[in-house]
Amino acid sequence: MRLALTFGLKHAQFEAMLREPLIDEARRLWHAKGAEPNISQLSVTTGLNRNRVLGRS
């Protein structure tokens, strides 16, 4: 957090930076269970709404 603030990273930028790895990890968890996750499952797993999972604002 301090590093992000030191470099002037704003909340929206920080959120966008973390969203992709969060979705990737959720996908890996579903694959480990032997399933191909759909958008709804990724949304529930990450807590992101469906539009955010799809990369929409």
C-alpha positions, 0 to 999 in steps of 0.5 A: 500500500505504501509503495502504491501511494508513494508512486501516486497510484490511485484507487481505480488504477490499483483496483484495475491492477489487482482485478486480473490476477484475482480472476485468473486465480478464481479460474485456476481454482475452478479448473482444479475442481475439474470445471470450466467456470462461467461468468456467474461462477467467477463473479460469485467466487471473486465478489466482482459483478459480472461486468467487472469480470468481463472487463467492462466498467 
